[in-house]
Amino acid sequence: IPDLAKRAIHAQRMVGADKIVVPGKTATETDWRNVWSRLGCPATPDGYKAPTDGLPQGFEINPDQVKIFYTEAHRIGLSDQQAAALIRFDFNRLAAASQAHEAAGQQATQEAQKQARAKYGAAYQQKMDLALQAVAHFGGDDLKAWLNETGAGNDIRFIEAMTKVGKMIAQDEVIGR
């Protein structure tokens, strides 16, 4: 009898509860839209609110990109809370990837310097100065910036080529060409 009483009390509570009926196999888009709406999906994609907390420092939400995301989130019935969680997840994933890329770039720079020092020995600084002169002469600040951004300037093959060009420039200056 105590178990029966518990069931009756539970059933009585459920009578007034706000229930959501899951649509069946023949449900229409409207049927599902009603369910999603009750679960927190905004009426339109513009109804989503961009999260302001839990985002990595230095990352800003691009309004054009988030609009595309919210259109898809609305199409599949995500709630505002779910959409915000996915944005936070994606931003944190991108931040981690960016940090890993930066660390790999620093490691590549150190490895390139190690290779160049091993190859050139005591002449390392002289060779690097020649390479830098060639880059400055033929590419200027734009090329320097690109080499730093891409890491291409750390490639030993590029350093060797620019060292040869730098030697040619230095020889031409001595000869007076």
N, C-alpha and C positions, 0 to 999 in steps of 0.2 A: 504494500500500500504506500509506503514512503516514496518508492520509485515512481509509482503512478501519479502521486501528488506533484512530484518534481516535473514530470512530463506535462501535466496539466498547466502548471505555472509557466513553464517554458513556452508552451503552445499559446497561452493567453498573451504573453509578451510579444510573440511573433505576429499576432493578428494586427496590431497597430504599427508594426515596424515597417520602415520604408524598404521595400524589396525591389530588386531589379531582376526581371525575368530575362534569361539568356535566350536570344532568338534561336529558332530551329534552323534546319538545313535549307528551308525555302525562304529564309528571311531576306528582306530587301535591304538596300543601302540605307533607307530611311529607318528601318527597324534597328539596324546597328548604330546609326547616327544617334538615335534616341538613347541607347544604352551608353554610348561613349559620352554623350552630353551629361548624363547623370553621374558618370564616373569622373567628370572634371574636364572633358574636352571643351575648349571654348567654342562659341557659335561660329566664329570665323578664324582664319589664321592670324588676323590682327589682334585677336584676344589673348594671345600668349604674352607673357611678361618675361623679358630677358633676365636671367639671374644676375645678381650683383655680388653675391657672396660665393666663396668656394672656387673662385677663378684664380689661376696663377697670376702672380704679379707681372705687370708689363704686357699682358694680353688684353686686347680690347675687342669687343664684339663688333664685327662688320655688319652694318644694317642690311646691306644687300644680300650677304650670305645667310644671315639669320632669317631673312624673309623667305628665302628659298627653303630653308630647313623647316620653318614653321608651316609653310604650305604643305610639305610632305607629312609633317607631324599631324597636321589636321586631317589630311587625307586618310591616314591610317588610324586616327582616333586617339592619339596620345593626349593625356591630360597635361595641364600646364606644368604640374609637378614632374611628370615623366620627361617632358621636353626639356625642362631646366636641368634635370639630372643628366640627360644625354649631352647637353651643351657643356656642363661642367666636366663630364668624363672626357669629351673630345678635347677640350682645352687643356686639361691636365695631361692627356696623352700626347698632344702636340708639344707641350712644354718639355716633357721628358724626352721626346725625340729630338727637340732642338738642343737640349743640354748634351745629349749623347753625340749629336753631330758636331757640336762645338768641341767636345772633349776629343773626338776623333781627329778633328782638324788640328788641335794643339799637339796631339800625339804625332800626326804626320809631319808637322813643322819640326818637332824635335828630332824625328827620325831623319828628315832631310838634312838638318844641320849636322847630325852625327855622320851621315854618309859623306857630306861635303868635307867635313873636318878630316875624316879618315882618308879621303881621296887626295885632298890638297895639303894636308899636314900644316907645316909652318906657313905656307903660302895661302892659307885659307882666307885671311882677311883681305889680302891683295886681290885674290880671285873674286871675292864677293864684291869688292869695290868696283872692279872692272864690269861685272855683271850689272850692278846698280847704275853705273854710268851709261851703259848701253840702254837699259830700260828708260832712264831719264831722257836720253838723247832722242830715242825713237818713239817713245810712247808717252812720256810725261806723266803727270799726276793721274790721268785717267787709266793708263795701263797699270801703274803702281796700285791704284785702288782695286782694279779688277783682279790683279794677281793676288792681292791680299784677301779679297772676298772669296775667291774660288780656291785658293791654295795652290794654284798652278805655279806660282813662283817658288814653291818649295820642291818642285820636281828636279831631281839632279840633272836630268837631260836638258831642262830649260836653263838651269844655272850654267851648265857647260856651254850651251849655245850662246848665251848672253856674255859669258866670259870671253869667248872667241871674238864676238862682235866688239866687246869692250877693248880687246887687244888691238883690233883693226882700227878702231877710233883713235886709240892712244898713239899708234904708229903713224897714222895720217896726220895727227896734230904735230908730232915730232918732225915729220918730213915737211910739213907745211902745206898739206893739201886742203 
